[in-house]
Amino acid sequence: MMKQIARISSTKRVLVIPWTHKSDDREEEHRELLTGYFKEGGFREVIFLERDDSEEEVSAKMSRVDVVYLPGGDPSTLYEEMRARSLQQRLRDFKGIIVGNSAGAIVLSRGAEHEGKFYQGFGLADFFISVHYDLRFESGPEGASSTINIPEGMWIATSALSKRSRVVHAACKTVMG
């Protein structure tokens, strides 16, 4: 999938919002994996947002890319870190492709029930999702009429109302192991 996205990227740069773990060691490990994955996929540069980036630094980084990636991990951590920085509005205004993997997909959607817990999303994609969906079981938030079930290793693409592209996909084993 990333090779397809890299082909249509005019900048060949991807911005990663990496805050899906509270552990710096775990985040650093994922940065190395993601950098290799994106470079192998055809991106020239992989840029990471940092927790201490100023508003100006965030704006500068976002202006250099046409792909933003939200990785898998803990959806609550990612949601809170992004909300604290009002990044959901920046993503709404972003004019490129946004990719969410597992926790990242949850945060982009209206939310998801996963492993018995409901995780809130920002609603940039106007549906609930079920990541790592197992076809043997029904799932999705109770009462949710618009749940997209994404089986392990699969992905979907959807367009937002403002005609900006958004890509939401389930966990990719080659990225997060």
Secondary structure, DSSP 8 states (H G I E B T S, - for coil): -HHHHHHH-SS-EEEE-----S-HHHHHHHHHHHHHHHHHHT-SEEEE--TT--HHHHHHHHHT-SEEEE-SS-HHHHHHHHHHTTHHHHHHH--SEEEEETHHHHHHSSEEEETTEEEE---SSSSEEEEEE-TTS--S-TT-S-EEEEETT-EEEEE-TTS-EEEEE---HHHH-
